[in-house]
Amino acid sequence: MAALTFPTTAFCLQGTFAPDNGQVLARASIGNLGLLADTKLLDPLLRLVRAGCDGAELSELTPIFAWLDLSCMIVLFLYLVRFRFIEIPRQAKLDDLESVSVQDFSVVIDNLPPRIEYQAEDYESLLKSHLEERMKALQGSGKPEPVAPAVADITLVRDFSGRLETLKARGRTLQSIDVAKAYGKDQAIFKAEKKLAKLDRRLQVHLAPDSELPVIRAYVILNRTTDKNCLLEDYRLDNFALLRWFQPASKRFHGAALQIREAPQPSDLLWENQDTPFRSRLLRQLCVVVTFVLILAFSVVLIYVATVVGKREAGSQLSYIGNEQCDPQRMYSSAPSDGHVCIVSVASNWTMDFAVSRGGSMLNCWCESQGYSKLVESAALVSACEPWFLNAARGIGIMQAASVFVIVINMVLQMALRAMAQFERPLSLTALYKSMMEKIFIAQTLNTGFVLFVVNMHGPQSLRDVMRAIPLIGSALFAGPFDDLTRAWYVDVGATITTNMLINMVVPPAITILNIFKTWLMRRFKRGRVKHHSELITLYTNPEFDIKVKYAQMLTTVFVSLTYSAGMPLLYLFAFGYMCSMYWADKVSLLWCSKRPPSYDALLPKEASEKLLYAVALHCFFAVLMYGQACVFPSNPAGGDIGKLLEEKGAAVLSTSRAGGRD
């Protein structure tokens, strides 16, 4: 995709249309397409582009750039469809054929009746008989089999009121007491023993005999894969709660409408969460969703306020070329206090002495009209425009600090979301990682790619009046300088987003490599200094490969890049750099420096690839906004039947408006 859009990037870099304030990355956006000329001499919509010694009208080339971008999206969409619906199922089936595991013969049954009156001790045998009778009925309706279907084993999961998790926590606490005793830490021993006593009191709660406890679900191992597939096919529609209401009596077990699904790998199960009832897990999930929304809102507000304050402290001043269609003038929160509006075509006619004598925002306007590239070539200009250089450097520095602040917030958010996902008590590692991946992806994408966009958005007056009711930050909401993606937007906002993605290309792979060196250094430093064997085991056990965070970071990178890449094709190159660097960093980390991961199923890649399909639609939406700005991306009127249709519609709308005006 970076290769297909390379012509667009090349022509952007040769342009001079965007304000030249030292933002190098902004020059690779479509806001810099074409050569800037005095608007009194040449309409900006008719500006030229330079190709070596030749020139051409920009409107003749913009259709080519748009078709190149569309071809990228077509290629990406076809690849994602093939990857999601062909490659992933094919590879999953191939992996299943190459290895034989318990999962090939296992199913999990939910919605079982908690108790069966007067037959509690025969629960397993009754369930076994029901399943075998059901499989025989299915076999009788088809081709007869030489071997009768049979159930090899049934494991009932009963409601122990969270005792499995409590026992696991008790084991960890006992280990921490032993470690604290080895180091003679009395205060740590006291705290751990207090926690142990609390866990013991929880375990002393009287429970009924195991055979009398409510049944939550069952894991069933069948003799043949054929029997498993028959059951899954027979109960395929019963995975939907509404359809289970109409489940036939022959498929029910003591009146309960069963739900049968393929069981995960044993190494993928979280056994300590198995005795958590469905209603408890549902309540926990609702609590986590509410908490996630609150934490996400708090982080977004924090980044929003930091960005707004940064822009005000930077004292940014926008420049205009004097064409309302190209960059309409708007009052914004960080505008100069003297109210001066910088018109480049006017300021370029001033002399240096006049600009220096006026000083303030007028001097800054004259310096920006000269351009950063021209100023650095002359010592006299550098001396005269020293305040402008300082303000520009200060503004860039503050915005880069805001970018780093976003990264820090995302890292803190990751740690909070990990604890929240554990609280949900998912039944498998794959479900746990899916929950964490989605939450981290949503939070990072909003913080990285969309908060800055909203900060600089100039909303309608009615919307801003409503926002003022919000305390503290209401006056800053939708009070930015841009109500359209103009040339200045790519310098003020687009350059910051591009910088964020440039940092994103470097930081995650660097953190992966640094964690490898951190593990190596800790082993070197603590060698011979630990006093308990559990610490030694922990020290020399490789950390887990954090696949959920990898998926979330990849989704964030792709979503943000595709959202703005129509107008900033350099983002394709940064996304490519991220993929390459993360591939090699993760390869080293996974193969050499991580412990063996559990046997995941294909859920995570399926979810990730499905979400990427929405990124294509989001790209097309923003492409319409970016390419629809007539001054930034001028184009010739449509011809043929489409052009005639548009002219007729335009004439009809014009006549209607005139008639309404006469009335």
N, C-alpha and C positions, 0 to 999 in steps of 0.2 A: 504493500500500500504506500509505503514511503517512496518506493521507486516509481510507482504510477503517478504520484502527485509531485514528483521532483520538478517538472517544468513550472508548476505553479509556484513552488518555493523559489526557484531560480529567478523568475520574473519579479516576485515580491522583493527579493534582495536587491534588485537593480532599480527599484522605484525610489522616489523621494516625496511621496504624497503624505505620508504620516509625519507627525511632528517629530523632529530630531532632538530629543532631550537625553541622549545617551543610553536609551533602552535598546540594546542591540537586538534582543529577541523579538521586539515589536516590528522590526524591519522585515521579518520573515512571515508577516501576516498579510492578508489581502487588503488591510487598511493602508498598506504602503504601495499598492499597485499603481503604476503610472508615475508621470513626472508632474510635480507641482508647478503651476503657472499662475500668474495674476488672473483672478477671476474676471476682471474687467476686460482682459484680452482674450481669454479662452474659457469657455464653459467647462467646469470640472468633469462633466459627463462626457465631454469629447476629448479628454486628455489622452496623451500618447504614452506608449511604452517604448523602452529602448532595448534593442536586440543587437548588440555589437555596434556597428556604425549605422545600422538601419533603425527605422522607427515604424510603428504601426498604431492605429487607433485601438485603445484598450477594449472597446466594445466588440471588436472583431475577434478578440482572443478569449474573452470571458466565457463564451459557450464551450470552448475547448476545455477550460479549467473545470467547468461544471460537469461536463461529461466524464472527465477523468475521475472526479470525485464520485460520481454515480457508479462508474465501473468498479471502483474500489468497494463500494457498498454491495454491489451485486456479487462480486467475488467472495466477500466476507460472508454474506448471507448464505450463499450456496455452500460454502465450506462449513458453516455452523450447522446448517440443516443436515448435511452429510455426516458430520461428526456426531451430532446428537442422535439422529434416528437410524444411522447405518453403522458407523464405526464403533460407537460405544456398545450397542447390543451385540455386534459381531465379536468384539473383543471379550465381552463378558461371557458370551457363550463358549468361545474358544478356551478361555481360562477355566470354565466349568468342566469342559471335556478333558482338559489336560490333567486335572487333579480330582481326586475322589476325597470328599470330606463328609462330615456328619450333616452338613447343610444340604447335601444332595438328597437326603432321605428324611429331612425334618420339616415339620410345620409347627406353627404356634397358633393356639386356639384362644381367642378372647371371647368375652361376654358369656362365660360359663356361669351356671347357677351357683351362687356362693355356697349353698348347702343343699343336700338332698335328704329329706326327712326320713328317718328310720333306716337309712342306708349309708351312713357317713363312712363306715369302714370299707364299703364296697365302691367308693367313688371311682377309683381308677379302673376297676374291672368293668363297671357299668359304662364308663366313657369308652373303654377299649371295645366293648361289645357293640356299642352304637357306631363307632367308626368302622369296624369290620363289616357290620351289616350294611352300612352305607356303601362301602367299597364293593361288596358283593352285589348289591343292587345295580351299581354302575357297571360292573363287569357283566352282569346278566343281560344288560341292554345292548351289549356290544359283542365282539368276538370273544368266545370263551378262552380263558387262560389255563395253562396246565397247573399252575400253582395258585392256590387260594390266597387272596390278600390277607395280610396279618399286620398287627401292630407289635413292634419289637419292644418298645419301652415308652412309658409315660412318666413325665416329671411334673407334678402339680406344684404351682406357686401359690402359697397360702399367705394370708395377711398376718404377718408377725409384727405389725405396727412399727415398722422401721427398725427392727432389731438387727437386721443385717448391717445396716449403716452404722448403728451404735456399736456393734461388735468390732467393726473395722476401725472406728474412731478410738475404741478402747485399746486395740492393739497398737495403734500409733502413739497413744498417750503412754502406755507402758514402755515403749521403746524410748520415748523422749525422757522418761524418768531415769532409765538406765544410763542414757548419755549424760544427763545432768549429774548423776551420782559419780560418773567417771571423772568429771571435771570439778566436782565439789561445789556446784552452784546451788546453794541452799534455797535461794529465792525461786529459782526455776523449778526446783524439786517441789517446793510448797505449792506453786501455781499448778503444776502438772498433777499432783496428788489431789488437789481440790477439784480439778476437772475430772479426774478418774472417779472420785467419790460421786460426783453428779451423774456420770455415765452408769455407775453401778446401781444407783437408785433407780435410774430409768430401766435397767435390765431386770430389777427385782419386781417389777410390776407383774402380777400374776396373769398368765395366759392360759387359755383352755388347752387341752391336749392337742397335739398337731393334727390328729385326724378330725378334730371338731372345729378347727379354724376355717374361716371362709376361704374359698378358692377364688383366686384372681384370674389366673390363666394356666395353660398347660403347654408344655413342650413335648411333642410326640415324634418318636422315631419309627418310621415304617420300614418294612422289609425290602421294598423295591422303590426305585424312583418312579416307576409307572403308577404305583398306588399314590404316591405323593402328588404327581401331576393330575391324577384323576380327582383327588380331593380339591386341589386348587382350582381346577376347571369347574367343578361342581359348585363351589362356593365363591366364584369370582365376582358375582354381582352383590354378594352380601357384605362386601367391604364398605358399601354405602349404607349409612344409618337408615335412610328412608326406605330402601328396598328390603332391609331386614324385617320391617314391619309385616311384609307380605311373604316371609319365608315359609315354605310348606312345613307341615307338622312332621313329615318324614325326615326332614333335615335338622329339626330342632332336637335339643337334648334336654329332656324333662321340662319342656316348655320354653327353654331359652334359645333365642335365635343366635346361632354361632357365627363367629367371624374367624375364618381360617386364612392365614397368610404364610408365606415362606419364612422359615426361621432364619435369623442371622447366624453367622459363624459363632461358635462358642467363645472365641477370643474377642469378638466384637461386643459381647454382652456385658452390661454393667450389672452384675449380680446383686449388688447392694441396693439397687433401685427396683428390683423385681417385685418386692412386696409392697410397693406404693400403689394404692388403689387408683383407678382411673379418675375419679372425682377429685382426689387429692392432687394428682398431677395436673388436671385441668385448672384447678384453683391456683396452683403454683404458676402455671403458664400465664394466667390472667394477671397475677401479681407482677410477674416478670415483664409482661408487655407494658403495663402501666408504669413500672419503674424505669423501663427502657425509654419510654417516651419522655418521661420527666428528665432523665439524665441527658438524653439527646437534646432536648430543648435547652437545658442549662448549658451544655457545651456549645450549641449553636449560638446562643445569646452571648456567651463569653467570647467566642471568636468574633461575633458580629461587633460587639462593643470594642474589642481590641483593634479590629480593622478600622472602625469609624474614628476612634481616637487617634490611631496611627495616621490616617489621612488628614485629620485636622492638624496634628502636630507637624506633619510634613509640609503643610501649607501649599498644596498643589494648585497650580493655575493652568487652566485649559486655554488653548489657543484656537482661534477660528480663522477660516479662510474667507469669511464674508459671504457664504452661500448657505441660505437657510436649509436647503435640501441636504447639504453635505454634513453640516454640524450645527443644528439648531441650538440657539443659546438658551440655557436653562439656569435658574438660580439654584445653587446647591450649597450644602452645609459647609464645605471646605473652601468656598470661594474667597478671593482676596477681600479684606475688610474695607478697602477704599472703593470697591465696586467697579474697578476698571475691567473692561472687557478687552481681551487681547485679540485684535484683528491682524493676522500675519501680513496681509497685503498692505496694510497701512503702516505697520511697524517697520517693515523692511525698507521703507523710504526715509526713515529717520537717520540722522547722523549719529555717530557714536557719542559725540560731545553732548548732543541734545538728550540722548537717552541717559547718559551718566548724570547730567544736571537734574533730570527729573527723578531718577532713582526709583526705588520701590518696585511696584508691580509693572510700571512702564519700562524700567530697565530690564526686568525679567522677560517682558514681552519682546523687547527688541532682541535680546540675546537668543530667545527661542526662535525668532524669525530668521536669525543667522544660521542656526543649526549647530549641533554639537561638533560635527565633523569639521566645519569651517572654523569654529572658535579655537579648537586645539591647535590649529596650524599657525596661529599668530599669538605672540607673547602679549601684545598690546590688548588684543581682544580678551585673552584669558584674564589679564589684570582688570579690565573694565567689567567683565562679567563674573568676577569672583563671587559676588553674592548669589548669582544664579547658579553657579557650579555648586556652591555649598548647599543651597536649597535642594537642588536636584539630587546631590549625593545623600543628603539627609533623608529626602523622600524615599529614594531607592533603599537606603539602609533600613528605614522604619518598615517598609513593606516586606523586605526580606526577613526582618525580625518577626513580622506577623506570620510569614510562611513557616518559620521555625516554630513559632508558637502553635500553629495548627498541627504540626507533626507531634509536638509534645502532648497536646490535648488528645490526639488520636492514640498515642501510646498509653496514656492514663486510662482512656476509655476502653482500650483492649483489656486491661487488667480487671476493670469493673465488670465488663461483659462476660469474662470467663467465670467469675464467681456467680453471676446471675444465671448463666447456663447450667452450672452445677446445681443450683437451687431448683431448677425445673424437674430434676430427677428423671432424665430420659432413660429409656430402657437399653439403649445401645450407644457405643461410641460414635457410630455414624450419625445417629440422631442428635447426639450432643454436639458434634462438630458441625452439623448442618445448621443447628440453631445459632451457634456462635458465629459461623461464617456469614449468615444472613445479617445478623445484628452489626457485626464489625463492618461489613460491606456498606450497609446503609449509612452508618455513622460516618465512616471515613469519606464516602462519596459526597455526602452533604457538606461536611466540613471542608473538604479539599476543593470541590469544584463549584459549589452553588452558593455558599454564603457570600463570597466575594462578588458574585454576579448580582445578588439581591442588594448588597450594600450600595452598589453604584447605580441601582435602578431608580429612575425618576417616575414614581407612580402618579396616577391621576389625583387631582386635588381632593376629591371626595374620599379616596382611600387614605390619603395622608391625614385628612381631618379625623378619620376614624382611628388611625394609628396613634394619634396624639393622646388618646385616652389611656394608653399604656404608660405606666410610670417609668421614669428614668430614661428609657430608650425610645419612647414613642415618637419624639420629635425627629429622631435620626432614621426612622424606618421609611423606606421608599423616598428618601430625600436626596438621592444621588444625582449626578449631573447628566445621566444618559437615559433617554426614553427610547433610544434606538441604537443599533450597533454601528456607530459612526466611526470615522477614522481615528478620532481621539480615544474611543473605547478600546481599540486594540493596543494603544500605548499605555493607557492608565490601568485597564483591567486585564486585557489579553496577555500583556507581558508578564504580569504577576502570576497568572494561571500557568503560563508556559514555564516560568521559573519554578513554580511548585512541582511541575511534572519533571523538570530537570533534576531537582533535588530528590524526587521520588525515584528517579532512575539510578541514583547513587546510594541513597541511605539504606533501603532494605537489604540489598546485597552486602553492603558494608557491615551491617549489623549481624548478618548471618556469619560472615567470616570472622568478625570480632568475637562472636560467641564461641566459635571453634577455638580461637586463641585463648579466650577466657577459661574454657575447660582445661586446656593444656597447662596454662599457668597455674590454675588452682591445684592441679595434681602435682605439679612440680613444687609448689610452695608448701602444700600440706603433707607432702611425703614424709612419713616418720613422725608427724605431729598430732595425728588423730589418736584418740584413746579408746574408741569403741569400734567393734567390728562393723556395726550398722553404718557408721560414718564412712568407713573404708569401702563398703559395698556401694554406698551412694556416690562416693567420690569417683569410683572407677566404673560406674554404670553410665553409659552414654545417655544423654537427654533424649526425650521424645522428639520426633520430627513433627513440628507443629503445622500439620497440613491445612488446618482450618484457617490459620492466619495467612498462609500462602495463597489459598484460594481467594480470601477476602481482599488481599492486596492486589492480586491479579485483576479481579473484577473492578476494583476501584480505578486502577490504572486504565483499563480498557474503557470503562464508562466515561471517565473524565476526558480522556483523549478523544474518543469518538464524538462526544458532545460538541467540542469546539474545533475539531480538526478540519471542518469545512472551511473555516476562515483562518485557521492557523495550522497548515499542513505539517509544520515542523514537529507537531505533537506525535505524528506517526513515527518519526525517527526516534523520538524519546521513548515511546512505547516499545519500539523494536529494541532499543538499547536496554530497557528494563528487562524484557523477556530474555535476551541473551545473557545478561549478567546474572539474573536470578536463576537461569537454567544451570549455569556452571557452579554458582554458589550452592544451590540446593543439591546438585549432584554430588559435590564433595561432602556436604553435610549429611545427606541421606546414606551414602554408601560407606563412608568412613567414620563419621562422628555422631551417628544416631543409633539408638537401639532399634531392634527389628520391630516394625509397626505391626499392628494386628491386621487381620484379613478384612479389609474394608469391602463393601459392595460398591456398585456403580452409582450410588445415590448422589454423592458429591459432584462427580463430573457431569452427571445429568442435570442437576440443579444449576451448576455454573454455566453450562452451555445454553440452557434455556434462558437464563437471565441475559446472556450476551445477545440473544435475539432482540430483546427490548432495547439494547444499546443501539442497534441499527436504526430502529424507529426513532429513537431520541436524536440520533445524528441527522436524520432526514428533516426532523422538525427544526433543529437549529440551523441546518443548511438553508432552509427556506427563509429564516430570519436574516441570515448573513448575506445570502445572495440576493435577497429582496431589497436590500438597501441600494437604491439606484445610484447614489454617488460613489459609494465604495466599490460596487460591482456593477458598473454600467453595462447595458446590453442593448442591442438593436430591437426595435419592435418586432413582434411575431408576425410572420408572413403567412400567406396561403389562407386556407379556410379558418384556421384558428385566429389569425390576425383579423380577418373580417368579422368573426364572431365577437372578438373582444372590442372592436370598434363599435359594433352595433350595440353591445351591452353598455359601453361607455357613453354613447350618444343617448341611449334611453335613460340612463341614470342622470345625465346632465339635463335633459329636457324635463325630467320629473322634478329635479331640484329647482329649476327655474320656475316651473309652474307653481310649486309650493311657495316660492318667494313672492310671486305676484299675488297669491291668495293672502 
